[in-house]
C-alpha cells in the first residue's frame, strides 16, 4: 500500500517535501520551493530506488555554506519515516 509522507525541511530553500512510498521504494516526490531544475533532477533519479539506497546516497550532502541541503533533508525525511514504521 502506498504511503505519503509530508516533511517540513529546515535550513533549505525548499520548505516542504511530499514523498510517496510503496513497498520500500520511492514512487514519487514533490518539492515546494527550492531550485526547480536540481529538484526535478533528484526526483527523476530517485524514482524506483529503495529508501535505504536514497538515504545512503544523499545523507550528509551540504549546499554551499549551509549544514544541510535538499538532498540531505530528503534523506532525513526518509530516516524519520523508517524510524516510525
N, CA, C and O atoms as a CHARMM CRD file, in Angstrom:
* protein
*
  340
    1    1 UNK  N      0.84100  -1.18200   0.00000 PROA 1      0.00000
    2    1 UNK  CA     0.00000   0.00000   0.00000 PROA 1      0.00000
    3    1 UNK  C      0.88800   1.24800   0.00000 PROA 1      0.00000
    4    1 UNK  O      1.85900   1.33600   0.75100 PROA 1      0.00000
    5    2 UNK  N      0.53700   2.19600  -0.84800 PROA 2      0.00000
    6    2 UNK  CA     1.31100   3.42900  -0.95400 PROA 2      0.00000
    7    2 UNK  C      1.12300   4.30400   0.28500 PROA 2      0.00000
    8    2 UNK  O      0.01400   4.46800   0.79400 PROA 2      0.00000
    9    3 UNK  N      2.23800   4.85700   0.75000 PROA 3      0.00000
   10    3 UNK  CA     2.21100   5.78800   1.87800 PROA 3      0.00000
   11    3 UNK  C      2.71300   7.13300   1.38700 PROA 3      0.00000
   12    3 UNK  O      3.60300   7.21000   0.54000 PROA 3      0.00000
   13    4 UNK  N      2.12800   8.19400   1.93300 PROA 4      0.00000
   14    4 UNK  CA     2.52700   9.55400   1.56900 PROA 4      0.00000
   15    4 UNK  C      3.05400  10.25000   2.81600 PROA 4      0.00000
   16    4 UNK  O      2.38600  10.30000   3.84800 PROA 4      0.00000
   17    5 UNK  N      4.25500  10.78300   2.70200 PROA 5      0.00000
   18    5 UNK  CA     4.90300  11.49400   3.80600 PROA 5      0.00000
   19    5 UNK  C      4.99000  12.96900   3.43900 PROA 5      0.00000
   20    5 UNK  O      5.37500  13.30700   2.32000 PROA 5      0.00000
   21    6 UNK  N      4.63900  13.84000   4.36000 PROA 6      0.00000
   22    6 UNK  CA     4.90800  15.26900   4.19600 PROA 6      0.00000
   23    6 UNK  C      5.94800  15.65000   5.23800 PROA 6      0.00000
   24    6 UNK  O      5.82300  15.30000   6.41200 PROA 6      0.00000
   25    7 UNK  N      6.96300  16.36300   4.80400 PROA 7      0.00000
   26    7 UNK  CA     8.09000  16.68500   5.67700 PROA 7      0.00000
   27    7 UNK  C      8.45600  18.15500   5.52100 PROA 7      0.00000
   28    7 UNK  O      8.74600  18.62200   4.41900 PROA 7      0.00000
   29    8 UNK  N      8.43900  18.87100   6.62800 PROA 8      0.00000
   30    8 UNK  CA     8.86500  20.27500   6.63300 PROA 8      0.00000
   31    8 UNK  C     10.37400  20.30500   6.82200 PROA 8      0.00000
   32    8 UNK  O     10.90200  19.78900   7.80700 PROA 8      0.00000
   33    9 UNK  N     11.04700  20.90900   5.87600 PROA 9      0.00000
   34    9 UNK  CA    12.50400  20.94900   5.92100 PROA 9      0.00000
   35    9 UNK  C     12.99400  22.12100   6.76800 PROA 9      0.00000
   36    9 UNK  O     12.23900  23.04200   7.08000 PROA 9      0.00000
   37   10 UNK  N     14.26000  22.06600   7.12600 PROA 10     0.00000
   38   10 UNK  CA    14.90100  23.17800   7.83300 PROA 10     0.00000
   39   10 UNK  C     16.23400  23.47600   7.15800 PROA 10     0.00000
   40   10 UNK  O     16.95600  22.56300   6.76000 PROA 10     0.00000
   41   11 UNK  N     16.55100  24.75400   7.03500 PROA 11     0.00000
   42   11 UNK  CA    17.84900  25.16100   6.51800 PROA 11     0.00000
   43   11 UNK  C     18.00500  25.08600   5.01300 PROA 11     0.00000
   44   11 UNK  O     19.12500  25.16400   4.50700 PROA 11     0.00000
   45   12 UNK  N     16.89300  24.93300   4.27600 PROA 12     0.00000
   46   12 UNK  CA    16.97400  24.85100   2.81400 PROA 12     0.00000
   47   12 UNK  C     15.95800  25.78600   2.17000 PROA 12     0.00000
   48   12 UNK  O     15.03300  26.26800   2.82400 PROA 12     0.00000
   49   13 UNK  N     16.14600  26.03100   0.88800 PROA 13     0.00000
   50   13 UNK  CA    15.19000  26.85800   0.13600 PROA 13     0.00000
   51   13 UNK  C     13.86700  26.12600  -0.04800 PROA 13     0.00000
   52   13 UNK  O     12.80000  26.74000  -0.01200 PROA 13     0.00000
   53   14 UNK  N     13.93800  24.83000  -0.24200 PROA 14     0.00000
   54   14 UNK  CA    12.73200  24.00400  -0.28100 PROA 14     0.00000
   55   14 UNK  C     12.19600  23.94000   1.14600 PROA 14     0.00000
   56   14 UNK  O     12.94800  23.63600   2.07200 PROA 14     0.00000
   57   15 UNK  N     10.92100  24.22000   1.33500 PROA 15     0.00000
   58   15 UNK  CA    10.40100  24.21900   2.70300 PROA 15     0.00000
   59   15 UNK  C      9.45400  23.06500   2.99700 PROA 15     0.00000
   60   15 UNK  O      9.06900  22.86500   4.14900 PROA 15     0.00000
   61   16 UNK  N      9.07000  22.29800   1.97400 PROA 16     0.00000
   62   16 UNK  CA     8.18200  21.15700   2.19600 PROA 16     0.00000
   63   16 UNK  C      8.43100  20.10700   1.12600 PROA 16     0.00000
   64   16 UNK  O      8.59900  20.42900  -0.05000 PROA 16     0.00000
   65   17 UNK  N      8.45200  18.83700   1.55100 PROA 17     0.00000
   66   17 UNK  CA     8.58200  17.70700   0.63100 PROA 17     0.00000
   67   17 UNK  C      7.40300  16.78100   0.84100 PROA 17     0.00000
   68   17 UNK  O      6.93800  16.58700   1.96400 PROA 17     0.00000
   69   18 UNK  N      6.92900  16.21500  -0.25000 PROA 18     0.00000
   70   18 UNK  CA     5.91400  15.16800  -0.16000 PROA 18     0.00000
   71   18 UNK  C      6.45900  13.95500  -0.90600 PROA 18     0.00000
   72   18 UNK  O      6.72200  14.01800  -2.10700 PROA 18     0.00000
   73   19 UNK  N      6.62300  12.86100  -0.18600 PROA 19     0.00000
   74   19 UNK  CA     7.22800  11.65500  -0.73800 PROA 19     0.00000
   75   19 UNK  C      6.19900  10.53900  -0.73600 PROA 19     0.00000
   76   19 UNK  O      5.50000  10.32200   0.25400 PROA 19     0.00000
   77   20 UNK  N      6.11500   9.83200  -1.86100 PROA 20     0.00000
   78   20 UNK  CA     5.23600   8.66700  -1.96000 PROA 20     0.00000
   79   20 UNK  C      6.10400   7.41900  -1.97100 PROA 20     0.00000
   80   20 UNK  O      7.07600   7.32000  -2.72000 PROA 20     0.00000
   81   21 UNK  N      5.72600   6.45900  -1.11200 PROA 21     0.00000
   82   21 UNK  CA     6.49600   5.23200  -0.94300 PROA 21     0.00000
   83   21 UNK  C      5.56000   4.04300  -1.07900 PROA 21     0.00000
   84   21 UNK  O      4.46700   4.02800  -0.51300 PROA 21     0.00000
   85   22 UNK  N      6.00200   3.05000  -1.83400 PROA 22     0.00000
   86   22 UNK  CA     5.25100   1.80700  -1.95900 PROA 22     0.00000
   87   22 UNK  C      6.24600   0.65500  -1.90300 PROA 22     0.00000
   88   22 UNK  O      7.18200   0.59500  -2.69900 PROA 22     0.00000
   89   23 UNK  N      6.04200  -0.25200  -0.96800 PROA 23     0.00000
   90   23 UNK  CA     6.89800  -1.43600  -0.82700 PROA 23     0.00000
   91   23 UNK  C      8.37300  -1.05100  -0.71000 PROA 23     0.00000
   92   23 UNK  O      9.22500  -1.62400  -1.38900 PROA 23     0.00000
   93   24 UNK  N      8.66900  -0.07900   0.15200 PROA 24     0.00000
   94   24 UNK  CA    10.03300   0.37400   0.43900 PROA 24     0.00000
   95   24 UNK  C     10.72600   1.04400  -0.75200 PROA 24     0.00000
   96   24 UNK  O     11.94800   1.19200  -0.75300 PROA 24     0.00000
   97   25 UNK  N      9.96100   1.44400  -1.75200 PROA 25     0.00000
   98   25 UNK  CA    10.51200   2.12300  -2.92900 PROA 25     0.00000
   99   25 UNK  C      9.88500   3.51100  -3.06500 PROA 25     0.00000
  100   25 UNK  O      8.70900   3.70000  -2.75400 PROA 25     0.00000
  101   26 UNK  N     10.67100   4.47500  -3.52900 PROA 26     0.00000
  102   26 UNK  CA    10.16300   5.82000  -3.78800 PROA 26     0.00000
  103   26 UNK  C      9.39100   5.77800  -5.10700 PROA 26     0.00000
  104   26 UNK  O      9.94800   5.41000  -6.14100 PROA 26     0.00000
  105   27 UNK  N      8.12100   6.15100  -5.07300 PROA 27     0.00000
  106   27 UNK  CA     7.33600   6.18500  -6.31000 PROA 27     0.00000
  107   27 UNK  C      7.19200   7.60500  -6.84800 PROA 27     0.00000
  108   27 UNK  O      6.97500   7.79400  -8.04500 PROA 27     0.00000
  109   28 UNK  N      7.31100   8.60000  -5.97900 PROA 28     0.00000
  110   28 UNK  CA     7.22100   9.99500  -6.42000 PROA 28     0.00000
  111   28 UNK  C      7.67700  10.90100  -5.28400 PROA 28     0.00000
  112   28 UNK  O      7.62200  10.52300  -4.11300 PROA 28     0.00000
  113   29 UNK  N      8.12200  12.08400  -5.63700 PROA 29     0.00000
  114   29 UNK  CA     8.46700  13.09700  -4.63800 PROA 29     0.00000
  115   29 UNK  C      8.19300  14.46300  -5.24700 PROA 29     0.00000
  116   29 UNK  O      8.48500  14.70000  -6.42000 PROA 29     0.00000
  117   30 UNK  N      7.63400  15.35400  -4.44800 PROA 30     0.00000
  118   30 UNK  CA     7.39000  16.72900  -4.86200 PROA 30     0.00000
  119   30 UNK  C      8.02800  17.65700  -3.84300 PROA 30     0.00000
  120   30 UNK  O      7.99200  17.40500  -2.63900 PROA 30     0.00000
  121   31 UNK  N      8.61000  18.73300  -4.34800 PROA 31     0.00000
  122   31 UNK  CA     9.28100  19.72000  -3.51600 PROA 31     0.00000
  123   31 UNK  C      8.56900  21.05300  -3.66200 PROA 31     0.00000
  124   31 UNK  O      8.22500  21.45600  -4.77300 PROA 31     0.00000
  125   32 UNK  N      8.34600  21.74300  -2.54400 PROA 32     0.00000
  126   32 UNK  CA     7.77100  23.08200  -2.55500 PROA 32     0.00000
  127   32 UNK  C      8.89800  24.05600  -2.23800 PROA 32     0.00000
  128   32 UNK  O      9.47700  24.01500  -1.15200 PROA 32     0.00000
  129   33 UNK  N      9.20800  24.93100  -3.19300 PROA 33     0.00000
  130   33 UNK  CA    10.33000  25.84200  -3.04900 PROA 33     0.00000
  131   33 UNK  C     11.61400  25.16400  -3.50800 PROA 33     0.00000
  132   33 UNK  O     11.61800  23.97600  -3.83400 PROA 33     0.00000
  133   34 UNK  N     12.67700  25.91100  -3.53100 PROA 34     0.00000
  134   34 UNK  CA    13.96900  25.35300  -3.91300 PROA 34     0.00000
  135   34 UNK  C     14.29300  25.55400  -5.37800 PROA 34     0.00000
  136   34 UNK  O     13.54200  26.20400  -6.10400 PROA 34     0.00000
  137   35 UNK  N     15.40500  25.00100  -5.80900 PROA 35     0.00000
  138   35 UNK  CA    15.91100  25.13400  -7.18100 PROA 35     0.00000
  139   35 UNK  C     15.21800  24.11900  -8.07800 PROA 35     0.00000
  140   35 UNK  O     15.51100  22.92500  -8.01800 PROA 35     0.00000
  141   36 UNK  N     14.31200  24.58800  -8.89700 PROA 36     0.00000
  142   36 UNK  CA    13.45500  23.71200  -9.69500 PROA 36     0.00000
  143   36 UNK  C     14.23000  22.67300 -10.50500 PROA 36     0.00000
  144   36 UNK  O     13.90900  21.48600 -10.45300 PROA 36     0.00000
  145   37 UNK  N     15.22900  23.10000 -11.24000 PROA 37     0.00000
  146   37 UNK  CA    15.97300  22.16900 -12.08900 PROA 37     0.00000
  147   37 UNK  C     16.66900  21.08000 -11.29600 PROA 37     0.00000
  148   37 UNK  O     16.58900  19.90300 -11.64700 PROA 37     0.00000
  149   38 UNK  N     17.35200  21.46900 -10.22500 PROA 38     0.00000
  150   38 UNK  CA    18.04900  20.48100  -9.39500 PROA 38     0.00000
  151   38 UNK  C     17.07400  19.50800  -8.74900 PROA 38     0.00000
  152   38 UNK  O     17.33500  18.30700  -8.69000 PROA 38     0.00000
  153   39 UNK  N     15.95400  20.02600  -8.26600 PROA 39     0.00000
  154   39 UNK  CA    14.99300  19.16300  -7.58700 PROA 39     0.00000
  155   39 UNK  C     14.27800  18.24000  -8.56900 PROA 39     0.00000
  156   39 UNK  O     13.93500  17.11300  -8.21300 PROA 39     0.00000
  157   40 UNK  N     14.04700  18.70100  -9.80000 PROA 40     0.00000
  158   40 UNK  CA    13.48800  17.81100 -10.81900 PROA 40     0.00000
  159   40 UNK  C     14.46900  16.68300 -11.12800 PROA 40     0.00000
  160   40 UNK  O     14.06500  15.54000 -11.34500 PROA 40     0.00000
  161   41 UNK  N     15.75400  17.01300 -11.14600 PROA 41     0.00000
  162   41 UNK  CA    16.78400  16.00000 -11.36800 PROA 41     0.00000
  163   41 UNK  C     16.80400  14.96400 -10.26300 PROA 41     0.00000
  164   41 UNK  O     16.86000  13.76400 -10.53100 PROA 41     0.00000
  165   42 UNK  N     16.75900  15.42600  -9.01400 PROA 42     0.00000
  166   42 UNK  CA    16.72700  14.49800  -7.87900 PROA 42     0.00000
  167   42 UNK  C     15.50200  13.60300  -7.98100 PROA 42     0.00000
  168   42 UNK  O     15.59700  12.38700  -7.81000 PROA 42     0.00000
  169   43 UNK  N     14.35500  14.20400  -8.25900 PROA 43     0.00000
  170   43 UNK  CA    13.10300  13.45100  -8.38000 PROA 43     0.00000
  171   43 UNK  C     13.24100  12.34700  -9.42200 PROA 43     0.00000
  172   43 UNK  O     12.86800  11.20100  -9.17100 PROA 43     0.00000
  173   44 UNK  N     13.76700  12.68700 -10.57100 PROA 44     0.00000
  174   44 UNK  CA    13.91800  11.71900 -11.65300 PROA 44     0.00000
  175   44 UNK  C     14.88000  10.59100 -11.27500 PROA 44     0.00000
  176   44 UNK  O     14.63800   9.42800 -11.59800 PROA 44     0.00000
  177   45 UNK  N     15.95900  10.94000 -10.59700 PROA 45     0.00000
  178   45 UNK  CA    16.97200   9.94500 -10.24600 PROA 45     0.00000
  179   45 UNK  C     16.53400   8.97800  -9.15400 PROA 45     0.00000
  180   45 UNK  O     16.93100   7.81300  -9.17400 PROA 45     0.00000
  181   46 UNK  N     15.72100   9.43600  -8.20000 PROA 46     0.00000
  182   46 UNK  CA    15.39600   8.55700  -7.07200 PROA 46     0.00000
  183   46 UNK  C     14.13100   7.73800  -7.27200 PROA 46     0.00000
  184   46 UNK  O     13.88200   6.81000  -6.50300 PROA 46     0.00000
  185   47 UNK  N     13.32700   8.05100  -8.27600 PROA 47     0.00000
  186   47 UNK  CA    12.11300   7.25800  -8.51600 PROA 47     0.00000
  187   47 UNK  C     12.49700   5.80300  -8.73300 PROA 47     0.00000
  188   47 UNK  O     13.35500   5.49200  -9.56000 PROA 47     0.00000
  189   48 UNK  N     11.85700   4.91800  -7.98400 PROA 48     0.00000
  190   48 UNK  CA    12.13000   3.49000  -8.09100 PROA 48     0.00000
  191   48 UNK  C     13.22800   2.99600  -7.16900 PROA 48     0.00000
  192   48 UNK  O     13.40800   1.78700  -7.02200 PROA 48     0.00000
  193   49 UNK  N     13.96900   3.90800  -6.54300 PROA 49     0.00000
  194   49 UNK  CA    15.04000   3.50000  -5.62900 PROA 49     0.00000
  195   49 UNK  C     14.46800   3.09300  -4.28000 PROA 49     0.00000
  196   49 UNK  O     13.39300   3.54500  -3.88600 PROA 49     0.00000
  197   50 UNK  N     15.19500   2.24100  -3.58000 PROA 50     0.00000
  198   50 UNK  CA    14.78600   1.86300  -2.22700 PROA 50     0.00000
  199   50 UNK  C     15.08600   3.00800  -1.26900 PROA 50     0.00000
  200   50 UNK  O     15.96300   3.83700  -1.51400 PROA 50     0.00000
  201   51 UNK  N     14.34300   3.03100  -0.18200 PROA 51     0.00000
  202   51 UNK  CA    14.55200   4.04800   0.84700 PROA 51     0.00000
  203   51 UNK  C     15.99600   4.02300   1.33100 PROA 51     0.00000
  204   51 UNK  O     16.62600   5.07300   1.45700 PROA 51     0.00000
  205   52 UNK  N     16.52300   2.83700   1.60200 PROA 52     0.00000
  206   52 UNK  CA    17.88500   2.72100   2.12500 PROA 52     0.00000
  207   52 UNK  C     18.92400   3.25900   1.14500 PROA 52     0.00000
  208   52 UNK  O     19.87700   3.92000   1.55700 PROA 52     0.00000
  209   53 UNK  N     18.74900   2.98400  -0.14600 PROA 53     0.00000
  210   53 UNK  CA    19.69600   3.49600  -1.14200 PROA 53     0.00000
  211   53 UNK  C     19.67700   5.01900  -1.19600 PROA 53     0.00000
  212   53 UNK  O     20.72800   5.65200  -1.30100 PROA 53     0.00000
  213   54 UNK  N     18.49300   5.60600  -1.12600 PROA 54     0.00000
  214   54 UNK  CA    18.38300   7.06600  -1.16100 PROA 54     0.00000
  215   54 UNK  C     19.05500   7.66900   0.07100 PROA 54     0.00000
  216   54 UNK  O     19.80300   8.64000  -0.04000 PROA 54     0.00000
  217   55 UNK  N     18.79200   7.09700   1.23700 PROA 55     0.00000
  218   55 UNK  CA    19.41100   7.59600   2.47200 PROA 55     0.00000
  219   55 UNK  C     20.93400   7.52800   2.36900 PROA 55     0.00000
  220   55 UNK  O     21.62500   8.49400   2.69300 PROA 55     0.00000
  221   56 UNK  N     21.45400   6.39100   1.91900 PROA 56     0.00000
  222   56 UNK  CA    22.90000   6.20500   1.80300 PROA 56     0.00000
  223   56 UNK  C     23.52700   7.20800   0.84800 PROA 56     0.00000
  224   56 UNK  O     24.58200   7.76900   1.14100 PROA 56     0.00000
  225   57 UNK  N     22.88800   7.43500  -0.28700 PROA 57     0.00000
  226   57 UNK  CA    23.46700   8.30700  -1.30700 PROA 57     0.00000
  227   57 UNK  C     23.34900   9.79600  -0.98700 PROA 57     0.00000
  228   57 UNK  O     24.21000  10.58200  -1.38200 PROA 57     0.00000
  229   58 UNK  N     22.29300  10.19100  -0.27700 PROA 58     0.00000
  230   58 UNK  CA    22.02700  11.62000  -0.10700 PROA 58     0.00000
  231   58 UNK  C     22.37800  12.18200   1.27000 PROA 58     0.00000
  232   58 UNK  O     22.48200  13.39900   1.42100 PROA 58     0.00000
  233   59 UNK  N     22.56000  11.33500   2.26600 PROA 59     0.00000
  234   59 UNK  CA    22.86900  11.82000   3.62400 PROA 59     0.00000
  235   59 UNK  C     24.18100  12.59400   3.64600 PROA 59     0.00000
  236   59 UNK  O     25.18400  12.17200   3.07000 PROA 59     0.00000
  237   60 UNK  N     24.14800  13.72600   4.31900 PROA 60     0.00000
  238   60 UNK  CA    25.36800  14.48800   4.55100 PROA 60     0.00000
  239   60 UNK  C     25.74600  15.47300   3.46100 PROA 60     0.00000
  240   60 UNK  O     26.72600  16.20200   3.61000 PROA 60     0.00000
  241   61 UNK  N     24.99200  15.51300   2.36000 PROA 61     0.00000
  242   61 UNK  CA    25.29100  16.47700   1.30000 PROA 61     0.00000
  243   61 UNK  C     24.97200  17.88200   1.81400 PROA 61     0.00000
  244   61 UNK  O     23.92500  18.11000   2.41900 PROA 61     0.00000
  245   62 UNK  N     25.88200  18.81100   1.56600 PROA 62     0.00000
  246   62 UNK  CA    25.69500  20.19800   2.00600 PROA 62     0.00000
  247   62 UNK  C     25.50300  21.10000   0.79600 PROA 62     0.00000
  248   62 UNK  O     25.95600  20.78600  -0.30500 PROA 62     0.00000
  249   63 UNK  N     24.83200  22.21800   1.00900 PROA 63     0.00000
  250   63 UNK  CA    24.60000  23.21400  -0.04000 PROA 63     0.00000
  251   63 UNK  C     25.34400  24.49200   0.35200 PROA 63     0.00000
  252   63 UNK  O     24.96500  25.17500   1.30400 PROA 63     0.00000
  253   64 UNK  N     26.39000  24.80000  -0.38200 PROA 64     0.00000
  254   64 UNK  CA    27.17300  25.99400  -0.06100 PROA 64     0.00000
  255   64 UNK  C     27.70400  25.92700   1.35500 PROA 64     0.00000
  256   64 UNK  O     28.29800  24.92700   1.75800 PROA 64     0.00000
  257   65 UNK  N     27.48800  27.00200   2.11500 PROA 65     0.00000
  258   65 UNK  CA    27.97900  27.03200   3.49200 PROA 65     0.00000
  259   65 UNK  C     26.93600  26.55400   4.50000 PROA 65     0.00000
  260   65 UNK  O     27.14800  26.65000   5.70900 PROA 65     0.00000
  261   66 UNK  N     25.81900  26.04500   4.00500 PROA 66     0.00000
  262   66 UNK  CA    24.77500  25.52200   4.89800 PROA 66     0.00000
  263   66 UNK  C     25.19000  24.15200   5.42900 PROA 66     0.00000
  264   66 UNK  O     25.99800  23.45900   4.81000 PROA 66     0.00000
  265   67 UNK  N     24.64300  23.76900   6.56100 PROA 67     0.00000
  266   67 UNK  CA    24.97600  22.47200   7.14700 PROA 67     0.00000
  267   67 UNK  C     24.13900  21.33900   6.56400 PROA 67     0.00000
  268   67 UNK  O     24.32600  20.17900   6.93300 PROA 67     0.00000
  269   68 UNK  N     23.22500  21.66100   5.66500 PROA 68     0.00000
  270   68 UNK  CA    22.34400  20.66500   5.06900 PROA 68     0.00000
  271   68 UNK  C     22.05300  21.06500   3.62400 PROA 68     0.00000
  272   68 UNK  O     22.60100  22.04500   3.12000 PROA 68     0.00000
  273   69 UNK  N     21.19600  20.30600   2.97100 PROA 69     0.00000
  274   69 UNK  CA    20.79200  20.58500   1.59000 PROA 69     0.00000
  275   69 UNK  C     19.44500  19.91600   1.35400 PROA 69     0.00000
  276   69 UNK  O     18.96000  19.17300   2.20800 PROA 69     0.00000
  277   70 UNK  N     18.84600  20.17600   0.21100 PROA 70     0.00000
  278   70 UNK  CA    17.58300  19.49400  -0.11400 PROA 70     0.00000
  279   70 UNK  C     17.76800  17.97300  -0.16300 PROA 70     0.00000
  280   70 UNK  O     16.93400  17.24900   0.38100 PROA 70     0.00000
  281   71 UNK  N     18.84300  17.45900  -0.80500 PROA 71     0.00000
  282   71 UNK  CA    19.03300  16.01000  -0.77800 PROA 71     0.00000
  283   71 UNK  C     19.22000  15.46700   0.64400 PROA 71     0.00000
  284   71 UNK  O     18.67800  14.41500   0.98500 PROA 71     0.00000
  285   72 UNK  N     19.98400  16.18100   1.46400 PROA 72     0.00000
  286   72 UNK  CA    20.19100  15.75300   2.84600 PROA 72     0.00000
  287   72 UNK  C     18.87800  15.77100   3.62300 PROA 72     0.00000
  288   72 UNK  O     18.61700  14.86400   4.41400 PROA 72     0.00000
  289   73 UNK  N     18.05800  16.78200   3.40900 PROA 73     0.00000
  290   73 UNK  CA    16.75800  16.85200   4.08200 PROA 73     0.00000
  291   73 UNK  C     15.85800  15.69600   3.64000 PROA 73     0.00000
  292   73 UNK  O     15.10200  15.15900   4.44900 PROA 73     0.00000
  293   74 UNK  N     15.93400  15.31200   2.37000 PROA 74     0.00000
  294   74 UNK  CA    15.17300  14.16100   1.88900 PROA 74     0.00000
  295   74 UNK  C     15.63700  12.89200   2.59700 PROA 74     0.00000
  296   74 UNK  O     14.81500  12.06700   2.99600 PROA 74     0.00000
  297   75 UNK  N     16.94000  12.73500   2.75500 PROA 75     0.00000
  298   75 UNK  CA    17.47200  11.58000   3.48200 PROA 75     0.00000
  299   75 UNK  C     16.99000  11.59200   4.93100 PROA 75     0.00000
  300   75 UNK  O     16.64400  10.54100   5.47200 PROA 75     0.00000
  301   76 UNK  N     16.96100  12.76400   5.56800 PROA 76     0.00000
  302   76 UNK  CA    16.47000  12.86100   6.94500 PROA 76     0.00000
  303   76 UNK  C     14.98500  12.52400   7.02000 PROA 76     0.00000
  304   76 UNK  O     14.54000  11.87000   7.96400 PROA 76     0.00000
  305   77 UNK  N     14.22400  12.96700   6.03200 PROA 77     0.00000
  306   77 UNK  CA    12.79800  12.64700   5.95300 PROA 77     0.00000
  307   77 UNK  C     12.59900  11.13700   5.91500 PROA 77     0.00000
  308   77 UNK  O     11.77800  10.59200   6.65400 PROA 77     0.00000
  309   78 UNK  N     13.35200  10.46700   5.05400 PROA 78     0.00000
  310   78 UNK  CA    13.21200   9.01800   4.90600 PROA 78     0.00000
  311   78 UNK  C     13.70600   8.27600   6.14300 PROA 78     0.00000
  312   78 UNK  O     13.12500   7.26000   6.52400 PROA 78     0.00000
  313   79 UNK  N     14.76300   8.76500   6.77000 PROA 79     0.00000
  314   79 UNK  CA    15.24900   8.15600   8.01900 PROA 79     0.00000
  315   79 UNK  C     14.20200   8.26500   9.11300 PROA 79     0.00000
  316   79 UNK  O     13.97800   7.31500   9.86300 PROA 79     0.00000
  317   80 UNK  N     13.56500   9.41800   9.20400 PROA 80     0.00000
  318   80 UNK  CA    12.50000   9.63100  10.18300 PROA 80     0.00000
  319   80 UNK  C     11.33100   8.68700   9.91900 PROA 80     0.00000
  320   80 UNK  O     10.76800   8.11400  10.85200 PROA 80     0.00000
  321   81 UNK  N     10.96900   8.52700   8.65600 PROA 81     0.00000
  322   81 UNK  CA     9.89300   7.60600   8.27800 PROA 81     0.00000
  323   81 UNK  C     10.23800   6.17600   8.69400 PROA 81     0.00000
  324   81 UNK  O      9.40700   5.47700   9.27400 PROA 81     0.00000
  325   82 UNK  N     11.46200   5.74700   8.39800 PROA 82     0.00000
  326   82 UNK  CA    11.87500   4.38000   8.74600 PROA 82     0.00000
  327   82 UNK  C     11.83300   4.13800  10.25000 PROA 82     0.00000
  328   82 UNK  O     11.49100   3.04400  10.69800 PROA 82     0.00000
  329   83 UNK  N     12.18000   5.15500  11.02400 PROA 83     0.00000
  330   83 UNK  CA    12.19300   5.01000  12.48200 PROA 83     0.00000
  331   83 UNK  C     10.78900   4.82000  13.04400 PROA 83     0.00000
  332   83 UNK  O     10.62300   4.25900  14.12700 PROA 83     0.00000
  333   84 UNK  N      9.77700   5.28700  12.31000 PROA 84     0.00000
  334   84 UNK  CA     8.39400   5.20300  12.79200 PROA 84     0.00000
  335   84 UNK  C      7.67500   3.93300  12.36100 PROA 84     0.00000
  336   84 UNK  O      6.65300   3.57500  12.94600 PROA 84     0.00000
  337   85 UNK  N      8.19600   3.24300  11.34200 PROA 85     0.00000
  338   85 UNK  CA     7.49400   2.03800  10.86300 PROA 85     0.00000
  339   85 UNK  C      8.11600   0.77700  11.37700 PROA 85     0.00000
  340   85 UNK  O      7.64400  -0.31600  11.06500 PROA 85     0.00000
